[in-house]
Amino acid sequence: MAPSPSPDDRPGLAGDTVRRILHVAAALRHHQDEAITALGLTPAAARALHELDPEHPLPARDLAEQLGCDRSNVTGLADRLEQAGLVERRIDPADRRQKTLVVTGRGREVRERVGRVMSDSRLLDGLSTTELAALRELVWKVSDGGCPEECGEV
């Protein structure tokens, strides 16, 4: 392991901090991907299901916009979610030319489990409440009060 930068080496401290943040993000993603796979989903399908509001059916084009991807990608995701019985395609009563994605009862259950996976905080278990609050404030400050749109939701 490389020695830690000295407290007066701001560029070294910043670089070391960024590398550690990326390491934590990769570890979180690894744990999430394992848990999502155990649910029988891909990370992309889990994110798509998580973006769907069970109370408001959504056209595929709107889901593509929310996910920041091409509609053709959403078609494949919707196919997989539909085959798994998590969503249904239904005709939109407001515009019969278009179909919406409706979360099924089973989809609601799996969506809730996906939400728990995406909020898994086991890597933070070793922190006291005070340390966790301090970390949250620092991360919030670094993220400028929130994640920019292009980084998406976790």
C-alpha positions in Angstrom: 0.0 0.0 0.0 1.3 3.4 -0.9 2.0 5.8 1.9 -0.7 8.4 2.7 -0.1 11.9 1.4 1.0 14.4 4.0 -1.7 16.8 5.3 0.0 19.7 3.5 0.0 17.9 0.1 -3.5 19.0 -1.1 -3.2 17.5 -4.6 -2.0 14.2 -3.1 -4.8 14.2 -0.6 -7.4 15.0 -3.2 -6.1 12.3 -5.5 -6.0 9.7 -2.7 -9.6 10.7 -1.7 -10.9 10.3 -5.3 -9.3 6.9 -5.6 -10.9 5.8 -2.3 -14.3 7.2 -3.3 -14.0 5.2 -6.6 -13.1 2.1 -4.6 -16.1 2.5 -2.3 -18.4 3.1 -5.3 -17.0 -0.1 -7.0 -17.5 -2.1 -3.8 -21.1 -0.8 -3.5 -21.8 -1.6 -7.2 -20.3 -5.1 -6.7 -22.6 -5.8 -3.8 -25.6 -4.4 -5.6 -24.9 -6.4 -8.8 -24.6 -9.6 -6.8 -27.9 -9.0 -5.0 -29.7 -7.9 -8.2 -28.4 -11.0 -9.9 -29.9 -13.1 -7.0 -33.2 -11.5 -7.8 -32.9 -12.8 -11.4 -32.3 -9.4 -12.9 -29.6 -7.6 -14.7 -28.5 -4.2 -13.3 -30.1 -2.4 -16.2 -33.4 -4.3 -15.8 -33.3 -3.5 -12.1 -32.8 0.1 -12.7 -35.6 0.2 -15.3 -38.0 -1.5 -12.8 -36.9 0.9 -10.1 -37.6 3.9 -12.3 -41.2 2.7 -13.0 -43.8 4.1 -10.7 -46.3 1.4 -9.9 -49.1 4.0 -9.5 -48.4 5.7 -12.9 -47.9 3.6 -16.0 -45.2 5.0 -18.3 -44.7 4.9 -22.1 -41.3 3.2 -23.0 -40.1 6.5 -24.6 -40.5 8.2 -21.2 -38.7 5.5 -19.4 -35.9 5.8 -22.0 -35.7 9.5 -21.3 -35.5 8.8 -17.5 -32.8 6.2 -18.0 -30.9 8.4 -20.4 -30.8 5.8 -23.1 -32.1 4.9 -26.5 -35.7 3.7 -26.8 -34.4 0.5 -28.5 -32.5 -0.4 -25.3 -35.7 0.1 -23.3 -37.6 -2.2 -25.6 -35.2 -5.1 -24.7 -35.4 -4.2 -21.0 -39.2 -4.1 -21.1 -39.3 -7.5 -23.0 -37.2 -9.1 -20.2 -39.3 -7.5 -17.4 -42.5 -8.6 -19.2 -41.2 -12.2 -19.6 -40.4 -12.2 -15.9 -43.9 -11.2 -15.1 -42.8 -7.9 -13.6 -44.4 -5.5 -16.0 -47.2 -5.6 -18.6 -47.6 -3.6 -21.7 -51.0 -2.0 -21.9 -52.7 0.4 -24.3 -52.6 3.9 -23.0 -56.3 5.0 -22.4 -55.2 8.6 -23.2 -53.5 7.7 -26.5 -54.6 4.3 -27.9 -51.7 4.4 -30.4 -49.2 3.9 -27.6 -48.5 1.3 -25.0 -47.5 1.9 -21.4 -45.5 -0.2 -19.0 -47.5 -1.2 -16.0 -45.8 -2.7 -12.9 -47.5 -6.0 -11.9 -48.1 -7.2 -8.4 -45.0 -9.4 -8.5 -43.2 -6.4 -10.1 -44.1 -4.3 -7.1 -42.6 -6.8 -4.7 -39.4 -7.2 -6.7 -39.2 -3.4 -7.2 -39.4 -3.0 -3.4 -36.5 -5.5 -3.0 -34.5 -3.7 -5.7 -35.0 -0.5 -3.7 -33.6 -2.2 -0.6 -30.6 -3.5 -2.6 -30.0 0.0 -3.9 -30.0 1.4 -0.4 -27.7 -1.3 1.1 -25.4 0.4 3.5 -23.4 -2.5 5.0 -20.1 -0.8 4.0 -21.0 1.9 6.4 -21.7 -0.3 9.4 -18.3 0.4 10.9 -19.1 4.1 11.3 -20.6 5.6 14.3 -23.7 7.8 13.9 -21.5 10.9 14.3 -19.1 9.7 11.6 -21.9 8.7 9.3 -23.5 12.1 9.7 -20.1 13.8 9.0 -19.5 11.6 5.9 -23.0 12.4 4.6 -22.4 16.1 5.0 -19.0 15.9 3.2 -20.4 13.8 0.4 -23.3 16.2 0.0 -21.0 19.2 0.0 -18.7 17.5 -2.7 -21.8 16.7 -4.8 -22.9 20.3 -4.7 -26.1 19.5 -2.9 -27.1 16.7 -5.2 -26.0 14.5 -8.0 -26.1 16.2 -11.5 -28.8 14.7 -13.8 -26.3 13.0 -16.0 -25.0 10.8 -13.2 -28.4 9.2 -12.7 -29.9 7.8 -9.6 -28.4 5.0 -7.6 
